[in-house]
Amino acid sequence: MLPDPATHPQVAKPITSRAVRWAGLQYVLGDVVASGVAWTTLYIFRKRYLELAPAFLESWVPARIVEDGNFVFGLVFVPMFWVGLYGLAGMHSEPFRRHRSQEVGQVLWVSLVGALTLFFVLILDDQISTYTQYYQSLLVLLGAQITAVLVVRLPMTTRTVKRVHRGELAFNSLIVGCNEQATEMVREIRALRRNPGFRFVGFVGVGNESCRTFEGIPCLGTSKELTAIVTNEQIEEVILAIRSSDHGDIEPILNELEGLGVGINIVPDIYDILSGSVRMQSLFGAPLIAIRKEIMPAWQVAVKRAIDVVASLFALLLLSPLLLLIAIGVKLGSSGPVLFHQRRIGRWGRPFTIHKFRSMFTNAEEQGPQLSRDNDPRITPFGRFLRKSRLDELPQFYNVLVGEMSLVGPRPERQHFIDLISERAPHYQHLRKVRPGITSWGQVKYGYAENVDQMVQRLRFDLIYMENMSLSLDFKILAYTVWIVLRGRGK
């Protein structure tokens, strides 16, 4: 009998970020090879059975195939199309969490969409003798693509699933709660025929619980130390096993976990305290309820990031003359550097440096962190114009390009003000789930907040944005922002 990694954490190999990247790359390379095979199959079918090309019928050796420029063009660009499409569907992310039924389902519907797209773009204008040949080509392309991709992907997914079930791979997991519920949950998971994929790192006590070691699983502290424990132990999954008497503790715990980028699982008998955003889910057979981390569908996330990259790249290139003029204006308007750099907090609490055109006199915060306000004497005359027109934000397209920000998202704040906001609105931590943005619904409503009260009011709009996050809403916010810039009515 294999050792249980839930009992003996040293047996299971923790899944590192490097391993995740390598596994994702394997899926990408597999899709490239499978798509190339499918395209070659379609080419051979059309030449040999539809076009009845004499030279091809006599000898269809590889050398003759690669002489065809159309084939070579397709062999280069068609796999790129498929890789991009599968990436939009989220088929390259979280490779260690994929399972076989998911694999088959995604390959079928995404391949159907891709085959229809290629059919209308590359095949529909081909010369044919009967329309039946169109349908034959489509069916061959679809069948070859599905078959080739599944032949490549299913063995990789099956191998991963078996390694998890055997306890060779596991996710670093933390149990919040040190009580009968928690210990019973551990026993139930150990009793499963297949390992669920948890590598229990330790327990965390809640409220007045007396935390203790249970069968090799140590107590790591209390829920007040949750952020430090999750960070230091590189936790990927958190299981909440909280007693009915401690239900009042679950909201601050959830608020804190939401901003840490970990999977959150709930022991089922506290399901009644959760909102409708929770759905039943079984992680490799574990009897838990999982809180969904996805705010947008995977394809929309990928499209949003693609739009960010393309738009920021074009903005930096096309607006370069305007950027130069603003830089000259800043330099002539007051002494000091052209750009203003400041440390802000981004997605999952990671700090980054934001870049803006300087709109204040130098040493504007000698007395410590301060928010700007109307008629703020620290703002230069030219800086007032920049802030009204939002042109001071243009250098942030670089932050968007490198992935630190997005075009649309909650405005990033300094840790000092995050602490002040969190004291009054602990649910601020939910904003950490998304990249901060150059503009947001809260920003177009309130502009630059003058005090913590306005920051809390702006938070409501940012939270509503997150609950309704979509590409269409992003486009509306961008259009509203452009209107504010053109009218110079920014605050």
QUIHUPE-V149024 format. One record per backbone hydrogen bond with DSSP energy under -1.0 kcal/mol. NH is the residue of the N-H (numbers start at 1). CO is the residue of the C=O. E is the energy in kcal/mol with one decimal. If there is no record, write none. Layout:
nh-><NH/NH>
co-><CO/CO>
e-><E/E>
This chain:
nh-><7/8/11/13/15/20/21/22/23/24/25/26/27/28/29/30/31/32/33/34/35/36/37/38/39/40/41/42/43/44/45/46/47/48/49/51/53/57/58/59/64/65/66/68/72/73/74/75/76/77/78/81/82/83/84/85/86/87/88/89/90/91/97/103/104/105/106/107/108/109/110/111/112/113/114/115/116/117/118/119/120/121/122/123/123/124/126/133/135/136/137/138/139/140/141/142/143/144/145/146/147/148/149/150/151/152/153/154/157/158/159/160/161/162/163/164/165/166/167/168/169/170/171/173/174/175/176/177/183/184/185/186/187/188/189/190/191/192/195/199/201/203/204/205/209/214/217/220/223/225/226/229/230/231/232/233/235/236/237/238/239/240/241/246/247/249/250/253/254/255/256/257/258/260/263/265/266/267/270/271/273/274/278/279/284/286/288/289/291/301/302/303/304/305/306/307/308/309/310/311/312/313/314/315/316/317/318/319/323/324/325/326/327/328/329/330/331/332/333/334/340/342/344/345/346/348/349/350/352/354/356/357/358/361/368/376/379/380/384/385/386/387/388/389/391/392/393/394/396/397/398/400/401/402/403/404/405/406/409/418/419/420/421/422/423/424/425/428/429/430/431/432/433/434/437/438/439/444/445/446/447/455/456/457/458/459/462/463/464/465/466/467/468/474/475/476/477/478/479/480/481/482/483/484/485/486/487/489/490>
co-><4/4/8/168/170/16/17/18/19/20/21/22/23/24/25/26/27/28/29/30/31/32/33/34/35/36/37/38/39/40/41/42/43/44/45/46/47/53/54/55/61/61/62/65/68/69/70/71/72/73/74/77/78/79/80/81/82/83/84/85/87/86/94/99/100/101/102/103/104/105/106/107/108/109/110/111/112/113/114/115/116/117/118/118/119/119/123/130/131/132/133/134/135/136/137/138/139/140/141/142/143/144/145/146/147/148/149/150/153/154/155/156/157/158/159/160/161/162/164/163/163/13/197/199/237/202/239/204/179/180/181/182/183/184/185/186/187/189/165/171/173/218/175/221/206/217/214/203/205/222/223/225/226/227/228/229/230/172/172/263/174/265/176/243/244/246/247/249/250/251/252/253/254/257/236/238/289/240/267/268/270/271/275/290/282/283/286/266/264/297/298/299/300/301/302/303/304/305/306/307/308/309/310/311/312/313/314/315/319/320/321/322/323/324/325/326/327/328/329/330/356/354/352/413/350/432/346/347/344/342/340/392/338/378/365/373/376/359/380/381/382/383/384/385/386/386/390/391/393/394/395/396/397/398/400/399/399/436/439/414/415/416/417/418/419/421/421/425/426/427/428/429/430/431/410/406/407/440/441/442/443/451/452/453/454/455/458/459/460/461/462/463/464/470/471/472/473/474/475/476/477/478/479/480/481/482/483/484/388>
e-><-1.2/-3.1/-2.4/-2.0/-1.3/-2.0/-2.3/-2.3/-2.5/-2.4/-2.3/-1.9/-1.7/-2.0/-2.9/-2.4/-2.3/-2.0/-2.3/-2.6/-2.5/-2.1/-2.2/-2.3/-2.4/-2.2/-2.3/-2.1/-2.2/-2.5/-2.3/-2.5/-2.4/-2.7/-2.6/-3.5/-1.9/-2.5/-2.2/-1.9/-1.1/-1.4/-2.3/-1.8/-2.0/-2.6/-2.4/-2.6/-1.3/-2.4/-2.3/-2.0/-2.2/-2.7/-2.2/-2.3/-3.0/-2.2/-2.2/-1.5/-1.6/-2.5/-1.8/-2.3/-2.6/-2.3/-2.6/-2.4/-2.2/-2.0/-2.4/-1.9/-1.6/-1.9/-2.6/-2.9/-2.1/-1.9/-2.6/-2.3/-2.1/-1.9/-3.0/-1.0/-1.0/-2.5/-2.1/-1.3/-1.2/-2.2/-2.3/-2.4/-2.5/-2.4/-2.7/-2.7/-2.9/-2.9/-2.4/-2.6/-2.4/-2.7/-2.5/-2.4/-2.4/-1.5/-3.4/-2.1/-2.7/-3.1/-2.2/-2.0/-2.7/-2.5/-2.1/-2.2/-2.7/-2.2/-1.1/-2.6/-1.2/-1.5/-3.0/-2.6/-2.3/-2.4/-3.1/-3.2/-2.3/-2.5/-2.1/-2.1/-2.2/-2.4/-2.3/-2.3/-1.5/-1.1/-1.6/-2.9/-3.2/-2.8/-2.2/-2.8/-1.7/-2.4/-1.8/-3.0/-2.0/-1.9/-1.4/-2.3/-2.8/-2.2/-2.8/-2.4/-2.1/-2.8/-2.1/-2.9/-3.0/-3.4/-2.9/-1.7/-1.4/-2.2/-1.3/-1.6/-3.0/-2.7/-2.0/-2.6/-2.6/-2.1/-3.1/-3.1/-3.6/-2.3/-1.7/-2.0/-1.5/-2.0/-1.4/-1.1/-1.0/-1.5/-2.1/-2.6/-2.7/-2.2/-2.2/-2.3/-2.9/-2.1/-2.4/-2.8/-2.2/-2.4/-2.6/-2.8/-2.3/-2.2/-2.5/-2.5/-2.5/-1.7/-3.5/-2.2/-2.9/-2.1/-2.1/-2.6/-2.3/-2.1/-2.4/-2.8/-2.1/-2.6/-1.9/-1.4/-3.8/-1.8/-3.2/-2.1/-3.4/-2.9/-1.7/-1.7/-2.6/-3.2/-2.0/-2.1/-2.8/-2.8/-1.7/-1.3/-1.7/-2.0/-2.1/-1.2/-2.1/-2.4/-2.1/-2.3/-1.2/-1.1/-1.5/-1.4/-2.2/-2.1/-1.7/-2.0/-2.4/-2.0/-1.3/-2.0/-1.4/-2.5/-2.4/-2.2/-2.4/-1.3/-2.8/-2.9/-1.3/-1.0/-3.0/-2.0/-1.6/-1.7/-2.1/-1.6/-1.7/-1.3/-1.4/-1.7/-1.9/-2.3/-1.5/-2.6/-2.4/-1.7/-2.4/-2.2/-2.8/-1.6/-1.7/-2.5/-2.1/-2.3/-2.0/-1.9/-1.2/-1.8/-2.3/-1.8/-2.3/-2.6/-2.5/-2.3/-2.3/-2.5/-2.0/-2.0/-2.5/-2.7/-1.8/-1.9/-2.4>
